[in-house]
Amino acid sequence: IDPTRLLQGSLPRCQPVSCPDPEPIPLGYEKTVAGWRCVEGWHGIVEFSCDVQGDCGVDPVPTGCLPIVGCIAPQVETCHLDFSDCTYVEAGSSCQVRCQDPYSGQAVLATCSAINTDPNGLQWSPPACRTYDCPDPSPVPKGYERRDLDSPAGWTCAEGYVGAVDPWCNYTRDCSNSALDACPANAAPDQCFPEILKLTGCTELRTCLTCPQP
């Protein structure tokens, strides 16, 4: 037996048998006969841990409660979406996400939960926004022709083609990808510019060939 030899193995993991209540009680928490919970105006699931300090003292730490807050408008591309009604939405309230001019479409309801704890927690789905206020493509793609010059949606498939024309107009903040020949020098950072109208949906008719019967 070597009395100078170090012990080999791992030390046991010890946890406090009991943990005192924190003093003072942290903001957002309260203890009831049923246990710990979040106070009114706060929300979450309380978790309790006891941290052992270097002097063998025990530090009780409750976590999980966050203050209930309102929701702010999401930071998304807004050439076709109007969040002016949703700048700040109180918890438990709602607002409308609209289509931004020149887009049109039915507004949708956005809500901020009554127990929301995340400022970016607005719950919404994008409205179906469309516009036809884009310059026509030049030259016109093969297979398409405009039948109604007075209607921005008056496109049809040319002779020899079949399908339903889906004209797609998009606005972008990247002027270099827009339909403009030159970008304005004094353009605002949030200014939107139209792209060239995109046409899809027409397929060329082809003659069906049949193989001779053996």
Backbone as CSV, one residue per row, in Angstrom:
resi,resn,N_x,N_y,N_z,CA_x,CA_y,CA_z,C_x,C_y,C_z
1,ILE,0.845,-1.194,0.000,0.000,0.000,0.000,0.879,1.241,0.000
2,ASP,0.557,2.165,-0.969,1.328,3.395,-1.081,0.481,4.551,-0.555
3,PRO,0.827,5.073,0.647,0.003,6.161,1.216,0.123,7.458,0.439
4,THR,1.110,7.562,-0.445,1.265,8.808,-1.220,0.521,8.764,-2.549
5,ARG,-0.031,7.627,-2.848,-0.733,7.475,-4.130,-2.097,8.181,-4.078
6,LEU,-2.414,8.946,-5.164,-3.689,9.663,-5.232,-4.834,8.701,-5.459
7,LEU,-5.965,9.058,-4.895,-7.172,8.257,-5.121,-7.565,8.304,-6.586
8,GLN,-7.989,7.180,-7.104,-8.434,7.092,-8.480,-9.952,6.918,-8.520
9,GLY,-10.570,7.455,-9.574,-12.018,7.376,-9.712,-12.617,8.760,-9.814
10,SER,-13.906,8.850,-9.774,-14.599,10.136,-9.890,-15.338,10.439,-8.600
11,LEU,-15.431,11.713,-8.322,-16.126,12.139,-7.123,-17.631,12.021,-7.306
12,PRO,-18.368,11.755,-6.251,-19.831,11.696,-6.368,-20.407,13.067,-6.673
13,ARG,-21.525,13.061,-7.381,-22.212,14.319,-7.682,-23.242,14.569,-6.593
14,CYS,-23.010,15.576,-5.804,-23.869,15.844,-4.653,-24.798,17.016,-4.927
15,GLN,-26.019,16.873,-4.508,-27.009,17.929,-4.631,-27.566,18.255,-3.248
16,PRO,-27.938,19.509,-3.025,-28.522,19.862,-1.720,-29.805,19.076,-1.466
17,VAL,-29.963,18.644,-0.208,-31.176,17.914,0.155,-32.382,18.855,0.117
18,SER,-32.193,20.091,0.518,-33.269,21.076,0.495,-32.700,22.404,0.038
19,CYS,-33.598,23.242,-0.451,-33.168,24.534,-0.973,-34.044,25.617,-0.350
20,PRO,-33.456,26.600,0.283,-34.269,27.656,0.901,-34.925,28.528,-0.158
21,ASP,-35.948,29.210,0.222,-36.588,30.164,-0.683,-35.645,31.348,-0.920
22,PRO,-35.633,31.868,-2.137,-34.778,33.034,-2.397,-35.246,34.244,-1.597
23,GLU,-34.303,35.041,-1.184,-34.620,36.237,-0.404,-33.745,37.393,-0.891
24,PRO,-34.304,38.411,-1.509,-35.753,38.558,-1.757,-36.211,37.707,-2.938
25,ILE,-37.528,37.529,-3.054,-38.077,36.768,-4.182,-37.886,37.584,-5.462
26,PRO,-37.330,36.972,-6.504,-37.087,37.718,-7.753,-38.377,38.245,-8.373
27,LEU,-38.235,39.328,-9.113,-39.378,39.938,-9.783,-40.015,38.943,-10.755
28,GLY,-41.341,38.834,-10.687,-42.067,37.969,-11.609,-42.473,36.635,-11.017
29,TYR,-42.057,36.341,-9.778,-42.335,35.034,-9.166,-43.084,35.220,-7.855
30,GLU,-43.846,34.188,-7.499,-44.483,34.161,-6.188,-44.695,32.706,-5.777
31,LYS,-44.684,32.484,-4.457,-44.879,31.133,-3.933,-46.237,31.034,-3.280
32,THR,-46.962,29.982,-3.642,-48.281,29.730,-3.059,-48.243,28.375,-2.356
33,VAL,-49.357,27.990,-1.778,-49.418,26.679,-1.111,-49.238,25.548,-2.112
34,ALA,-49.508,25.838,-3.407,-49.344,24.815,-4.447,-47.949,24.825,-5.056
35,GLY,-47.140,25.798,-4.660,-45.790,25.866,-5.211,-45.528,27.218,-5.863
36,TRP,-44.458,27.271,-6.642,-44.059,28.514,-7.300,-44.834,28.730,-8.594
37,ARG,-45.083,30.006,-8.901,-45.768,30.354,-10.145,-45.372,31.781,-10.544
38,CYS,-45.741,32.141,-11.771,-45.491,33.506,-12.245,-46.587,34.430,-11.719
39,VAL,-46.206,35.651,-11.405,-47.193,36.618,-10.925,-48.015,37.122,-12.108
40,GLU,-49.090,37.801,-11.801,-49.935,38.376,-12.847,-49.113,39.361,-13.697
41,GLY,-49.285,39.261,-15.013,-48.509,40.101,-15.914,-47.245,39.429,-16.408
42,TRP,-46.977,38.234,-15.893,-45.838,37.435,-16.322,-46.346,36.068,-16.747
43,HIS,-45.553,35.345,-17.552,-45.999,34.029,-18.020,-44.787,33.125,-18.219
44,GLY,-45.010,31.836,-17.989,-43.959,30.849,-18.213,-44.149,29.654,-17.290
45,ILE,-43.233,28.718,-17.382,-43.222,27.534,-16.521,-42.034,27.667,-15.571
46,VAL,-42.321,27.706,-14.271,-41.271,27.938,-13.280,-40.407,26.690,-13.123
47,GLU,-39.109,26.889,-13.206,-38.140,25.841,-12.904,-37.247,26.353,-11.783
48,PHE,-36.906,25.448,-10.856,-36.162,25.849,-9.677,-34.867,25.054,-9.592
49,SER,-33.769,25.754,-9.371,-32.477,25.091,-9.210,-31.763,25.653,-7.992
50,CYS,-30.891,24.832,-7.404,-30.099,25.254,-6.254,-28.631,25.187,-6.636
51,ASP,-28.003,26.332,-6.721,-26.592,26.392,-7.071,-25.753,26.429,-5.795
52,VAL,-24.798,25.503,-5.717,-23.902,25.446,-4.558,-22.738,26.395,-4.791
53,GLN,-22.525,27.308,-3.875,-21.462,28.283,-3.990,-20.152,27.719,-3.441
54,GLY,-19.057,28.452,-3.684,-17.745,27.990,-3.247,-17.607,27.886,-1.746
55,ASP,-18.402,28.665,-1.002,-18.339,28.609,0.459,-19.342,27.616,1.019
56,CYS,-19.839,26.731,0.140,-20.816,25.694,0.497,-22.203,26.266,0.790
57,GLY,-22.395,27.535,0.490,-23.732,28.092,0.607,-24.590,27.689,-0.565
58,VAL,-25.890,27.758,-0.398,-26.838,27.365,-1.445,-27.560,28.592,-1.963
59,ASP,-27.548,28.736,-3.293,-28.182,29.900,-3.922,-29.399,29.432,-4.707
60,PRO,-30.614,29.656,-4.203,-31.823,29.231,-4.923,-32.096,30.147,-6.125
61,VAL,-32.343,29.540,-7.285,-32.531,30.326,-8.510,-33.792,29.845,-9.237
62,PRO,-34.898,30.624,-9.182,-36.067,30.297,-10.001,-35.919,30.909,-11.396
63,THR,-36.335,30.188,-12.415,-36.295,30.676,-13.790,-37.590,30.296,-14.510
64,GLY,-37.818,30.922,-15.661,-38.950,30.526,-16.500,-40.011,31.580,-16.700
65,CYS,-40.100,32.559,-15.817,-41.140,33.588,-15.942,-40.611,34.787,-16.723
66,LEU,-41.397,35.235,-17.687,-41.050,36.401,-18.488,-42.231,37.377,-18.481
67,PRO,-41.960,38.677,-18.567,-43.078,39.638,-18.575,-43.893,39.535,-19.859
68,ILE,-45.197,39.670,-19.741,-46.079,39.695,-20.907,-45.932,41.047,-21.595
69,VAL,-45.667,41.020,-22.886,-45.423,42.256,-23.642,-46.261,42.247,-24.923
70,GLY,-46.376,43.408,-25.526,-47.047,43.521,-26.811,-46.139,43.086,-27.946
71,CYS,-46.664,43.122,-29.168,-45.934,42.679,-30.355,-45.646,43.883,-31.263
72,ILE,-44.490,43.846,-31.891,-44.142,44.868,-32.875,-44.267,44.272,-34.271
73,ALA,-44.332,45.136,-35.273,-44.447,44.680,-36.654,-43.180,43.945,-37.065
74,PRO,-43.308,42.849,-37.813,-42.115,42.116,-38.245,-41.298,42.917,-39.251
75,GLN,-40.000,42.692,-39.235,-39.099,43.362,-40.177,-38.987,42.492,-41.432
76,VAL,-39.903,42.698,-42.358,-39.917,41.928,-43.598,-39.962,42.888,-44.784
77,GLU,-39.701,42.361,-45.963,-39.793,43.153,-47.204,-41.220,43.672,-47.327
78,THR,-41.371,44.974,-47.495,-42.706,45.558,-47.413,-43.161,46.234,-48.702
79,CYS,-42.597,45.847,-49.861,-43.071,46.444,-51.110,-44.527,46.074,-51.368
80,HIS,-44.966,44.922,-50.887,-46.356,44.533,-51.130,-47.172,44.410,-49.846
81,LEU,-46.543,44.577,-48.676,-47.266,44.446,-47.418,-47.262,45.766,-46.649
82,ASP,-48.404,46.070,-46.032,-48.576,47.295,-45.262,-48.814,46.917,-43.800
83,PHE,-47.819,47.185,-42.940,-47.913,46.869,-41.520,-48.196,48.108,-40.673
84,SER,-48.700,49.159,-41.285,-48.897,50.411,-40.548,-49.889,50.247,-39.395
85,ASP,-50.788,49.273,-39.483,-51.767,49.044,-38.415,-51.174,48.192,-37.288
86,CYS,-49.966,47.658,-37.524,-49.374,46.700,-36.575,-48.060,47.207,-35.985
87,THR,-47.871,48.523,-35.967,-46.623,49.066,-35.429,-46.375,48.564,-34.017
88,TYR,-47.397,48.596,-33.179,-47.330,48.000,-31.843,-48.721,47.480,-31.496
89,VAL,-48.798,46.196,-31.139,-50.078,45.548,-30.830,-50.020,45.061,-29.389
90,GLU,-50.944,45.516,-28.571,-50.990,45.089,-27.181,-51.247,43.582,-27.089
91,ALA,-50.723,42.956,-26.040,-50.988,41.538,-25.807,-52.495,41.305,-25.701
92,GLY,-52.996,40.317,-26.426,-54.426,40.045,-26.436,-55.199,40.835,-27.464
93,SER,-54.497,41.630,-28.288,-55.165,42.454,-29.300,-54.778,41.976,-30.704
94,SER,-55.336,42.639,-31.707,-55.092,42.240,-33.094,-54.923,43.480,-33.970
95,CYS,-54.471,43.255,-35.191,-54.308,44.323,-36.164,-54.533,43.731,-37.548
96,GLN,-54.499,44.566,-38.581,-54.696,44.086,-39.946,-53.438,44.290,-40.778
97,VAL,-53.046,43.224,-41.479,-51.961,43.310,-42.454,-52.610,43.516,-43.820
98,ARG,-52.303,44.634,-44.460,-52.944,44.988,-45.720,-51.953,44.902,-46.882
99,CYS,-52.495,44.957,-48.079,-51.674,45.050,-49.279,-51.308,46.515,-49.505
100,GLN,-50.079,46.740,-49.876,-49.592,48.101,-50.087,-49.750,48.502,-51.546
101,ASP,-50.211,49.721,-51.766,-50.385,50.245,-53.112,-49.066,50.134,-53.894
102,PRO,-49.090,49.664,-55.157,-50.257,49.432,-56.021,-50.830,48.012,-55.938
103,TYR,-50.422,47.225,-54.950,-50.973,45.881,-54.786,-52.389,45.962,-54.218
104,SER,-53.168,44.947,-54.500,-54.517,44.863,-53.944,-54.765,43.432,-53.490
105,GLY,-55.689,43.287,-52.548,-56.014,41.981,-52.002,-56.698,42.137,-50.658
106,GLN,-57.251,41.049,-50.166,-57.992,41.066,-48.909,-57.033,41.126,-47.724
107,ALA,-57.266,42.064,-46.812,-56.436,42.173,-45.613,-56.632,40.944,-44.732
108,VAL,-55.606,40.606,-43.944,-55.688,39.468,-43.030,-55.485,39.963,-41.600
109,LEU,-56.028,39.198,-40.662,-55.944,39.567,-39.251,-54.663,38.995,-38.640
110,ALA,-53.937,39.812,-37.927,-52.758,39.387,-37.177,-53.046,39.555,-35.693
111,THR,-52.565,38.638,-34.871,-52.896,38.666,-33.447,-51.635,38.597,-32.589
112,CYS,-51.741,39.201,-31.417,-50.702,39.118,-30.396,-51.320,38.393,-29.199
113,SER,-50.775,37.241,-28.849,-51.353,36.402,-27.802,-51.478,37.159,-26.486
114,ALA,-52.504,36.807,-25.715,-52.718,37.432,-24.414,-51.614,37.070,-23.426
115,ILE,-50.831,36.015,-23.712,-49.724,35.621,-22.834,-48.399,35.728,-23.587
116,ASN,-48.326,36.648,-24.536,-47.119,36.795,-25.341,-45.963,37.352,-24.509
117,THR,-44.787,36.748,-24.648,-43.589,37.222,-23.946,-42.471,37.591,-24.919
118,ASP,-42.747,37.539,-26.206,-41.747,37.829,-27.231,-42.205,39.041,-28.044
119,PRO,-41.448,40.140,-28.059,-41.862,41.305,-28.850,-42.057,40.987,-30.330
120,ASN,-41.390,39.959,-30.820,-41.535,39.550,-32.221,-42.526,38.399,-32.382
121,GLY,-43.458,38.287,-31.456,-44.378,37.147,-31.453,-45.689,37.369,-32.197
122,LEU,-45.776,38.386,-33.057,-47.017,38.620,-33.805,-47.322,37.410,-34.685
123,GLN,-48.549,36.921,-34.621,-48.965,35.744,-35.388,-49.762,36.227,-36.602
124,TRP,-49.229,35.930,-37.813,-49.873,36.442,-39.021,-49.538,35.560,-40.203
125,SER,-50.357,35.664,-41.224,-50.115,35.016,-42.512,-50.198,36.090,-43.583
126,PRO,-49.362,36.031,-44.608,-49.367,37.088,-45.623,-50.647,37.074,-46.446
127,PRO,-51.228,38.240,-46.730,-52.394,38.297,-47.614,-51.982,38.010,-49.051
128,ALA,-52.948,37.605,-49.842,-52.695,37.342,-51.274,-52.764,38.670,-52.019
129,CYS,-51.619,39.279,-52.230,-51.549,40.596,-52.870,-51.105,40.444,-54.329
130,ARG,-51.824,41.119,-55.234,-51.464,41.097,-56.650,-51.524,42.508,-57.229
131,THR,-50.715,42.721,-58.252,-50.785,43.952,-59.015,-50.383,43.650,-60.451
132,TYR,-50.914,44.446,-61.372,-50.544,44.303,-62.787,-49.878,45.586,-63.286
133,ASP,-49.522,46.453,-62.348,-48.981,47.749,-62.700,-47.472,47.664,-62.962
134,CYS,-47.107,46.843,-63.943,-45.707,46.674,-64.335,-45.599,46.871,-65.851
135,PRO,-44.470,47.336,-66.352,-44.301,47.498,-67.799,-44.391,46.151,-68.525
136,ASP,-45.021,46.170,-69.701,-45.110,44.947,-70.505,-43.721,44.522,-70.967
137,PRO,-43.506,43.223,-71.119,-42.214,42.766,-71.622,-42.035,43.160,-73.086
138,SER,-40.824,43.515,-73.441,-40.525,43.883,-74.829,-39.155,43.309,-75.206
139,PRO,-39.134,42.381,-76.163,-40.280,41.913,-76.954,-41.183,40.983,-76.142
140,VAL,-42.410,40.797,-76.627,-43.357,39.902,-75.967,-42.862,38.468,-76.111
141,PRO,-42.835,37.684,-75.038,-42.366,36.301,-75.132,-43.192,35.484,-76.128
142,LYS,-42.547,34.548,-76.759,-43.213,33.683,-77.719,-44.348,32.927,-77.039
143,GLY,-45.494,32.899,-77.705,-46.643,32.176,-77.169,-47.655,33.043,-76.459
144,TYR,-47.402,34.359,-76.362,-48.293,35.248,-75.637,-48.670,36.434,-76.520
145,GLU,-49.862,36.952,-76.295,-50.272,38.177,-76.966,-51.291,38.908,-76.109
146,ARG,-51.299,40.221,-76.267,-52.245,41.028,-75.504,-53.472,41.286,-76.363
147,ARG,-54.628,40.848,-75.870,-55.890,41.020,-76.593,-56.606,42.294,-76.169
148,ASP,-56.446,42.690,-74.922,-57.145,43.860,-74.394,-56.099,44.871,-73.932
149,LEU,-55.886,45.897,-74.750,-54.867,46.889,-74.428,-55.257,47.758,-73.243
150,ASP,-56.560,47.815,-72.943,-57.028,48.656,-71.846,-57.017,47.930,-70.507
151,SER,-56.755,46.611,-70.525,-56.751,45.837,-69.286,-55.345,45.314,-69.008
152,PRO,-54.786,45.626,-67.841,-53.441,45.144,-67.541,-53.367,43.630,-67.463
153,ALA,-54.527,42.988,-67.278,-54.544,41.526,-67.215,-55.030,40.912,-68.519
154,GLY,-55.111,41.721,-69.596,-55.703,41.252,-70.839,-54.760,40.466,-71.725
155,TRP,-54.053,39.509,-71.156,-53.146,38.667,-71.919,-53.804,37.329,-72.216
156,THR,-53.430,36.728,-73.343,-53.941,35.423,-73.723,-52.836,34.653,-74.425
157,CYS,-53.059,33.366,-74.594,-52.088,32.542,-75.318,-52.241,32.802,-76.820
158,ALA,-51.144,32.904,-77.511,-51.173,33.127,-78.958,-51.629,31.870,-79.678
159,GLU,-51.932,32.027,-80.965,-52.357,30.884,-81.773,-51.256,29.826,-81.781
160,GLY,-51.675,28.574,-81.591,-50.714,27.486,-81.521,-50.248,27.183,-80.105
161,TYR,-50.801,27.936,-79.139,-50.445,27.712,-77.734,-51.725,27.534,-76.924
162,VAL,-51.631,26.877,-75.818,-52.807,26.630,-74.980,-52.411,26.831,-73.517
163,GLY,-53.397,27.210,-72.712,-53.160,27.400,-71.285,-53.879,28.628,-70.767
164,ALA,-53.651,28.951,-69.531,-54.214,30.149,-68.892,-53.062,31.048,-68.474
165,VAL,-53.053,32.259,-69.005,-51.953,33.175,-68.740,-51.982,33.637,-67.282
166,ASP,-50.837,33.572,-66.653,-50.690,34.067,-65.283,-49.680,35.210,-65.297
167,PRO,-50.156,36.470,-65.483,-49.229,37.602,-65.476,-48.787,37.918,-64.045
168,TRP,-47.490,38.022,-63.852,-46.961,38.256,-62.507,-46.170,39.550,-62.491
169,CYS,-46.616,40.459,-61.639,-45.957,41.758,-61.494,-45.368,41.848,-60.098
170,ASN,-44.127,42.264,-60.018,-43.456,42.358,-58.726,-42.753,43.706,-58.589
171,TYR,-42.765,44.225,-57.369,-42.023,45.449,-57.062,-40.838,45.091,-56.161
172,THR,-39.729,45.760,-56.355,-38.517,45.460,-55.611,-37.851,46.744,-55.130
173,ARG,-37.081,46.638,-54.058,-36.303,47.776,-53.585,-34.946,47.847,-54.271
174,ASP,-34.609,46.811,-55.015,-33.342,46.785,-55.752,-33.575,47.396,-57.126
175,CYS,-33.278,48.673,-57.250,-33.555,49.382,-58.499,-32.809,48.774,-59.680
176,SER,-31.638,48.198,-59.431,-30.850,47.622,-60.523,-31.544,46.429,-61.168
177,ASN,-32.488,45.804,-60.461,-33.251,44.680,-61.012,-34.650,45.100,-61.450
178,SER,-34.899,46.396,-61.519,-36.231,46.875,-61.874,-36.315,47.146,-63.369
179,ALA,-37.496,47.648,-63.789,-37.708,47.945,-65.200,-37.200,49.325,-65.582
180,LEU,-36.685,50.088,-64.648,-36.212,51.438,-64.942,-34.905,51.401,-65.733
181,ASP,-34.799,52.299,-66.683,-33.555,52.404,-67.450,-32.436,52.989,-66.603
182,ALA,-32.791,53.876,-65.677,-31.802,54.481,-64.793,-32.432,54.685,-63.419
183,CYS,-31.661,54.424,-62.380,-32.168,54.578,-61.024,-32.093,56.042,-60.599
184,PRO,-33.147,56.559,-59.954,-33.112,57.949,-59.496,-32.060,58.157,-58.421
185,ALA,-31.361,59.253,-58.514,-30.277,59.518,-57.566,-30.801,59.815,-56.172
186,ASN,-32.022,60.327,-56.071,-32.573,60.732,-54.773,-33.614,59.726,-54.268
187,ALA,-33.491,58.460,-54.646,-34.471,57.451,-54.227,-34.385,57.218,-52.727
188,ALA,-35.539,57.099,-52.084,-35.592,56.819,-50.655,-35.196,55.363,-50.406
189,PRO,-34.621,55.061,-49.231,-34.192,53.687,-48.944,-35.311,52.659,-49.033
190,ASP,-36.553,53.082,-48.708,-37.672,52.143,-48.739,-38.510,52.273,-50.010
191,GLN,-38.008,52.968,-51.015,-38.756,53.132,-52.268,-38.763,51.821,-53.053
192,CYS,-39.893,51.524,-53.681,-40.048,50.289,-54.446,-40.157,50.604,-55.936
193,PHE,-39.638,49.701,-56.757,-39.600,49.915,-58.198,-40.208,48.696,-58.904
194,PRO,-40.954,48.927,-60.010,-41.592,47.806,-60.704,-40.581,47.025,-61.550
195,GLU,-40.777,45.720,-61.591,-40.016,44.869,-62.500,-40.810,44.699,-63.796
196,ILE,-40.184,44.111,-64.802,-40.898,43.801,-66.039,-41.937,42.720,-65.754
197,LEU,-43.125,42.858,-66.351,-44.191,41.881,-66.160,-43.734,40.507,-66.646
198,LYS,-43.936,39.492,-65.814,-43.575,38.121,-66.172,-44.826,37.361,-66.591
199,LEU,-44.732,36.614,-67.703,-45.869,35.855,-68.226,-45.551,34.364,-68.204
200,THR,-46.456,33.593,-67.643,-46.324,32.139,-67.620,-47.686,31.515,-67.886
201,GLY,-47.696,30.242,-68.204,-48.961,29.500,-68.330,-49.270,28.969,-69.709
202,CYS,-48.604,29.441,-70.768,-48.920,29.006,-72.126,-47.932,27.930,-72.594
203,THR,-48.474,26.858,-73.174,-47.667,25.745,-73.672,-47.944,25.545,-75.153
204,GLU,-46.895,25.319,-75.900,-47.042,25.147,-77.343,-47.748,23.835,-77.668
205,LEU,-48.704,23.921,-78.594,-49.372,22.709,-79.072,-48.447,21.956,-80.016
206,ARG,-48.386,20.664,-79.882,-47.520,19.845,-80.731,-48.339,18.728,-81.372
207,THR,-47.934,18.363,-82.572,-48.606,17.290,-83.270,-48.196,15.959,-82.664
208,CYS,-49.198,15.139,-82.382,-48.920,13.838,-81.808,-48.549,12.849,-82.914
209,LEU,-47.452,12.180,-82.759,-47.009,11.198,-83.751,-47.406,9.814,-83.283
210,THR,-47.862,9.000,-84.201,-48.229,7.626,-83.863,-47.286,6.677,-84.588
211,CYS,-46.946,5.649,-83.922,-46.070,4.644,-84.522,-46.910,3.702,-85.387
212,PRO,-46.355,3.281,-86.560,-47.100,2.349,-87.421,-47.352,1.017,-86.733
213,GLN,-48.523,0.479,-87.002,-48.868,-0.818,-86.422,-47.995,-1.919,-87.049
214,PRO,-47.490,-2.817,-86.242,-46.674,-3.907,-86.807,-47.515,-4.837,-87.670
